[in-house]
Amino acid sequence: MNKMTHSYTAQYSVTLSGKLLPLVFVCLQEPPGSFGPRVQKSVDEYVQKYRNVVVTSSKSGKLTTNLYKNFLIKIVKQYVGEERFLLLVDSWGGQTKPEMYDEIFLDDKRLPTCIVKFIPPKCTPLVQPCDVYFYRQVKNFIKRLQNCAYLIEQEREINSREDCIKIQSIAHHQLFSPIFKNMIRYAWFASNLCDDRDIFMNVNEVCFPIDILKKPCACKISAFVRCARCRETYCFPCFYDKYHPGSCNIDV
């Protein structure tokens, strides 16, 4: 992710039915590889506040094989349970061992439940739904936050460790809205992995419509964003600084 003091990886997961998995996996870059006691305490507090984020760390800010296994257990396994499912993954060396999936995804009879298919090398930009379309929408939402006129006027940047986590939490909260179901489905269509294409609205149309200034925030300041879930408009301080997901009255 760009414009961040802390380099990190945010891993989202989407389904063919157009759903975003309930949690986003964030791996922060920490030179020692892991959080020190003081930082770990702060991160634990952030995770308690931003409950849709799982946070870990590595020296590079990228996932190692062990961290990827952690992602499978804490994000994917929590979602699929013991149901049989098909998993589409990249051909990165750390995640191409079929036995790893057979160890993690088991039913009550200890039988494997995951059918894993690996995208051929160098084909991820062509057939991986997140890379083909979905991540563009995530990055667009984040760019809107980072380049908000309010921040420019205040000569302020949101680039701390907490901001990295908070931004992903807010982005996930918005994109988890059912209003983006057809948009996520389109990511699969654009990857030539399904034949159905329904009309959809993207992040700009839902959260940053051209008429956003017509309805001010409840605090009377000019609106910056429209929540994809409660559909109310908010200024940057009310939406970001006060962490709107914590008070959004629409639960999906």
N, C-alpha and C positions, 0 to 999 in steps of 0.2 A: 504494500500500500504506500502511496506517495504522500509527501508533505507531513511526515511523522518523524519525530526525533527517535522514537523507538521503532525499529524494523520488526515486522511481525507477519504471521500468516493467519488468515481467517478462513476456515474451511466450513462451507455450507453444504447441505445435502438436500436434493430435491427428488420428488417422486414423479413417475409418469402421469399420475392422476392430478398433478398440479399442486402438490403440497410441499411446504418447506418443513423439514424436520424441526422439532421444538427447540433444539439447542444449536448454537454455533460454537465451533471449537477454535479457540484463539491461542496461538503459540507466539509468545513474546521473545525477542532476542535479549538474552542476558549473557554477557561475556563469560561468566563462570559456568554457564550451562544451566544452572538452577537458581532459584530465588534464595537470597540470604534470609535469615530469620526476620529481620525488620521488614524487608520487602514482601516476604511471604505473608506476614501479618496484614499488611496493607492490601495485598491481592485477595486474601481471604475475606476481608471486609468488602472489597469491591464486588466479589462474587455473591456475597449475601445480598448486596443491593441490586446488582444487575443479574437477575436470576436465570436469564436465558443464555448465559455465556459460561462455557467451561474454559478455564485458563490454565495454560502450562507454559513451559519455556525451554529454549535450547540455545546453544551458542550462536547459531546462525539465524534463529527466528523461523527456521523451517522445520518440518516434521521429520524426525528420525523414525526408524522402523518401530521402535518401542512406543513412541508418541502416536504413531499411526494406529497401533494396536489399541492404545488408550482411547483414541478417537472412535474406533469401531465399538469398543465396549461401552463407553459413556454416551455416545450419540446414537449410533446405528442400532446396537443391541437393545438399548432402552426403548427404541421405537418399534422394532419388529418383534421383540419377544421371542417366542418359539415358532412363529409362523414361517413358512417357506417363502423365499423371495429371491429375486434376481438382482444382483449387484453389478453395476457397471463401473469399472475403475480404470485409472491410467496405467500405463506400463512402466511406472517408476519402479526401480529395482526393489525398494523397500516394501512394496505391497503386492508383489507378483507371485507370492508363494501360496498355492491353494490350501496347503495344510494349515496355514494360519487362520483362514476363515473357517475351516472344519473344526478347529479347536475352540473358536469363540462362539459360533452359531450352532447350537445343538438344541434338539427338542427334549421332551421329558424321557425319551428312550435312548438319549445320548446319540442320536443320529443327526448328521449334518443337515441344516436347513437352508444354507446359502448356496445358490448357484452363481458363481462369479465369472464374469466375462471381462477380459482385459482388452482395452483399446490398443491397437497396434502402435508401436513407436512412431512419433512425429505426426500422429493423426488426432491428437487431443484437440487442437484448435478447430478441427473439422467436424468432429462427432461427439464431443463431450458437451452436454447441454449447458453446464455452468460456464464453460469457456466460450461456447458459441454465442450465448446471449445473456444468461442470467447474471453473470458477474459484471457485465457492462452496466446493468441496472443498479447493482450494489455500489459499484464505484461512482456512478452518477449521483446517487443519493448522498454518499459520503463527500463527494466534491462540493455538492450544494451546501452541506453543513460547513465545510472548511472555508469556503469562499463567500460565506454570508456577508452581506453589506454591513451588518451590525458588528461583526468581528473586525472588518477592515476599518470601520470608524473608530473602534476602540483600540486599534493597533494590537490586537490580541490574536494568539494562535492557540488551537486546541491540539496539543501534541505531547502531552504528558503520558505517563504509563496509564493513569486512570482514564484519560481521554481515549486512548486506543481501545480500551475495554468498553467504555461507555458508548463510543461511536458505533461499535459493532452491535452492542445491545440494542441501541435505538434503531439501527438499520434493520436488524433481524425482526424487531417488534413490528416495524412497518411492513416489511415484505412478507411477514407471516399472515397478514390479512387475507381473507378469502377473495378480496377484490383483485388480487394478483394471481388467482388460480389459472386463468386462461393465459396469462403472460408466461407463467412457468411452463405450462403445457406447450406454448409456442417454442420455448427453448428446445424441447424435444423434437418438435416438428422441424425446426431450422437445422437440427442435427440429422435429419432424415431417419429418425428413430420411431416416428409415428406418422399416421396419415391425416389425423384430424387437426384442423386449424380453425379456432374460433376467434371472433373479434375480441380484442382485449385493450386495456389501457396500460400504459407504462408508468414508470415512476414520475416523470415530468407531468403527465396528464393527471395523475391522481394526487400527488403531493405538492406539486408546484405549478398549478394551472395558471394561465395567463391572467385570470381575473382574481388572483389571490388577494390583491390589495383592496378589493371592494368590501371585504368584511374584515374589520380589524380584530385583533386579539381581544379577549375579555378584559385585559388590563388597559385597553385603548391604544396600545402601541400598534403600529402597522404590522400586519401579519406577514410571516415568512414562509410558513408551511401549513398544509392541511393534513391532519392525521388520517392515515389510510384506514383506520379502524373506527374511531368515533366521529370522523368527518368534520371536526371542529378546526378552526384556524388558530394558529399560535404565532407569537413573536419568538425570536430566538431565545431570549432569557426564559420564557415560560416553557418552551419546548425542550431546550437542551439543558440549560443551567438547572432548572427545577426538575429535570428528568421526567418528562411527560408520561412515559410508559408506566411509571410507578403510580400514576393517578388516573390513567385512561380507564374510562368506565365500560369499555367494550372488551369482553373476554371471549376469545374464539378458540 
